[in-house]
């Protein structure tokens, strides 16, 4: 979706996947960690695509974008707290960083 310029739509579908990690644990080099790294990359790309989407549409959909970003920030915060509780490495650092610099 994000490759087709539908970053906000992609984020709506990717965000629930973050929530599914709550309470899970993984090792640094296992298959789950690899899958989460891919999810992190996909979210980072979708964030960039969402920024471009808003710019292309001259701000149309701004309220929708704010809602999507608010939900994503909430889920990332929850996931971070969940991972910190068991001492793991937060798998969504790139997405979190990209989101930090998205001021809408």
C-alpha positions as CSV (number, residue, x, y, z in Angstrom):
1,X,0.0,0.0,0.0
2,X,2.7,2.5,1.0
3,X,4.4,1.8,-2.3
4,X,1.3,3.0,-4.1
5,X,1.1,6.2,-2.1
6,X,-1.3,4.9,0.5
7,X,0.8,5.4,3.6
8,X,-2.0,6.4,6.0
9,X,-4.0,3.3,5.0
10,X,-1.0,1.1,5.4
11,X,-0.4,2.5,8.9
12,X,-4.0,1.7,9.8
13,X,-3.3,-2.0,8.9
14,X,0.2,-2.1,10.5
15,X,-0.6,-0.5,13.8
16,X,-2.7,-3.4,15.2
17,X,0.3,-5.7,14.6
18,X,2.2,-3.7,17.2
19,X,-0.5,-4.4,19.7
20,X,-0.2,-8.1,19.0
21,X,3.4,-8.1,20.4
22,X,2.2,-7.2,23.9
23,X,3.2,-9.8,26.4
24,X,5.4,-11.7,23.9
25,X,9.1,-12.2,24.3
26,X,11.8,-13.0,21.8
27,X,15.5,-13.5,21.5
28,X,17.7,-11.0,19.6
29,X,18.4,-13.3,16.7
30,X,15.3,-15.4,16.3
31,X,12.6,-15.5,13.7
32,X,10.3,-13.3,15.7
33,X,12.9,-10.6,16.0
34,X,13.5,-10.8,12.2
35,X,9.7,-10.4,11.6
36,X,9.5,-7.4,13.9
37,X,12.4,-5.8,12.1
38,X,10.5,-6.2,8.8
39,X,7.4,-4.7,10.5
40,X,9.5,-1.8,11.8
41,X,10.8,-1.1,8.2
42,X,7.3,-1.3,6.7
43,X,6.0,1.1,9.3
44,X,8.9,3.5,8.7
45,X,8.2,3.4,4.9
46,X,4.5,3.9,5.5
47,X,5.2,6.9,7.7
48,X,7.3,8.5,4.9
49,X,4.6,7.6,2.4
50,X,2.0,9.2,4.7
51,X,4.0,12.4,4.8
52,X,4.3,12.5,1.1
53,X,0.6,11.7,0.7
54,X,-0.4,14.7,2.9
55,X,2.0,17.0,1.0
56,X,0.6,15.8,-2.4
57,X,-2.9,16.4,-1.2
58,X,-2.1,19.8,0.2
59,X,-3.2,18.8,3.7
60,X,-6.4,17.1,2.7
61,X,-7.0,14.3,5.2
62,X,-5.2,16.1,7.9
63,X,-7.7,15.0,10.6
64,X,-7.5,11.4,9.5
65,X,-3.7,11.6,9.6
66,X,-3.7,13.0,13.1
67,X,-6.0,10.1,14.2
68,X,-3.7,7.5,12.6
69,X,-0.6,9.1,14.1
70,X,-2.1,9.4,17.5
71,X,-3.1,5.7,17.5
72,X,0.3,4.6,16.3
73,X,2.1,6.7,19.0
74,X,-0.1,5.1,21.6
75,X,0.6,1.6,20.4
76,X,4.3,2.2,20.1
77,X,4.4,3.6,23.7
78,X,2.5,0.5,25.0
79,X,4.8,-1.8,23.1
80,X,7.9,0.0,24.5
81,X,6.6,-0.4,28.1
82,X,5.8,-4.1,27.4
83,X,9.3,-4.8,26.1
84,X,10.9,-2.8,28.9
85,X,9.0,-4.9,31.5
86,X,10.9,-8.0,30.4
87,X,14.2,-6.3,29.5
88,X,14.0,-6.9,25.8
89,X,15.2,-4.7,22.9
90,X,12.4,-2.5,21.5
91,X,11.9,-3.6,17.9
92,X,10.2,-0.5,16.6
93,X,12.9,2.1,17.1
94,X,13.0,3.3,13.4
95,X,9.3,3.8,13.3
96,X,9.3,5.6,16.6
97,X,12.1,7.9,15.5
98,X,10.4,8.6,12.2
99,X,7.1,9.4,13.9
100,X,8.9,11.6,16.4
101,X,9.8,14.0,13.6
102,X,6.3,14.0,12.0
103,X,4.7,17.2,13.2
104,X,1.1,17.4,12.0
